[in-house]
Amino acid sequence: MRLSVLDQAPVTKGNSAPDALKKAEELAVLADELGYHRMWMAEHHGTNVFASSAPEVTAAHLAAKTQQIRIGTGGTMMMHYSPLKLAEVFKTLSAFSPGRIDFGVGRAPGGDNDSIYALSEGRPPMVNNMYEKFDLALQLINDQVPEDSLYNKTIATPSHIVLPEAWLLGSSGNSAIQAGRMGVGYSFAQFFNGQLSKSTLDTYKKNFQPSAFMEKPEINVSYMVTTAETAEEAEFEAMPQDIWRLQFMKGRVGQVLTPEEARDYPLTEMDRMMIKESRKIHLVGSSNEIAARLQEEQERYGFDEAMICSIPHSQGKRLNGYRLLAKEIF
């Protein structure tokens, strides 16, 4: 099983947004050294919790700092951009780092209504043409001339680049058929709602048609993971994320606590029940426990790659978690 990294550039308590982006660089360098297959940056707007608002810019920086690992976006929130701009950005990235760039896109906004309208300069966002937009971007990346009259009178430069891998993100299974028909990879965000099913992945495989971007179906599944050498240590490091999600579910969005603050945080019995339920989308345990869980799920669902998002408060703990998983699985 391949292992990869998903990073949101989390701004943990006591740290700044520049700190978060520097830590993303540190993680990319380590993942490259350890043999992780790819690293993607997410796209978030209108929040001080994550610093990854321009993942394509961060991807350019990370690609320049690494040697082998694939770098990309997971995903670029394409509702905010024209197909031409999407094509030009990722063709440029691929020109600089041929054979190492991933064009991963999502249909979600990556932010609240205020952010959405600010990004669209006050115009109502176009939310019903995402698959058409993605298809146009793919054509432009591949130096094709679309039939659409708005885009068939120009070109996306630079031309004649090594094609990036193209991926469509999903969290409910609705994108599986489209990803297969378009001949791109399918990335399932298990940490969104925990609704991964074999039927969804089989639907993608059944509908897959080879394309210039991908010869055979490829599936990765993104997991939220907190791991350490012992289960007890992992529990200690995981509680801040559990409490943050608990507060998020109650409509309160604040910074992630330190582990010490989380340990002493007053929780009701209902809170504890909600945290227990949320563990369906947050894997917590020792590295051998997590590795066994990932391998068991790969066998059950038939995906190719596990993409790990891990955000312990301490950068040292976070990096060590990725080291431990690599040691268990590679």
TAQUI-V378323 format. One record per backbone hydrogen bond with DSSP energy under -0.5 kcal/mol. NH is the residue of the N-H (numbers start at 1). CO is the residue of the C=O. Records with the same first field share a line. If there is no record, write none. Layout:
NH=CO + CO
This chain:
2=304
4=306
5=38
6=308
7=40
11=49
12=10
13=256
15=12
20=16
21=17
22=18
23=19
24=20
25=21
26=22
27=23
28=24
29=25
30=26
31=27
32=28
33=29
34=30
35=31
36=31
37=3
39=70
40=5
41=72
42=7
44=52
45=110
51=9
52=8
53=51
57=54
58=54
59=55
60=56
61=57
62=58
63=59
64=60
65=61 + 62
66=62 + 63
70=37
71=100
72=39
73=102
74=41
76=104
78=76 + 106
80=77
81=78
86=82
87=83
88=84
89=85
90=86
91=87
92=88
93=89
94=90
95=91
96=92
97=93
100=97
102=71
103=165
104=102
105=167
106=76
116=112
117=113
118=114
119=115
120=116
121=118
122=117
123=120
127=125
133=129
134=130
135=131
136=132
137=133
138=134
139=135
140=136
141=137
142=138
143=140
144=139
146=144
151=148
152=148
154=151
157=155
165=101
167=103
168=185
169=105
170=187
176=173
179=175
180=176
181=177
182=178
183=179 + 180
184=179
185=166
186=218
187=168 + 185
188=186 + 220
189=170 + 187
190=188 + 222
191=222
192=189
193=189
194=190
201=197
202=198
203=199
204=200
205=201
206=202
207=203
208=204 + 205
209=180
211=214
220=186
221=305
222=188
223=307
224=281
225=223 + 309
226=283
228=285
234=230
235=231
236=232
237=233
238=234
239=235
241=238
242=238
243=239
244=240
245=241
246=242
247=243
248=244
249=245
250=246
251=248
252=247
253=251
254=252
262=258
263=259
264=260
265=262
272=268
273=269
274=270
275=271
276=272
277=273
278=274
279=275 + 276
280=277
281=278
282=279
283=224
284=282
285=226
287=228
290=286
291=287
292=288
293=289
294=290
295=291
296=292
297=293
298=294
299=295
300=296
301=297
302=298
304=219
305=219
306=2
307=221 + 305
308=4 + 306
309=223 + 307
310=308
318=314
319=315
320=316
321=317
322=318
323=319
324=320
325=321
326=322
327=323
328=324
329=325
330=326
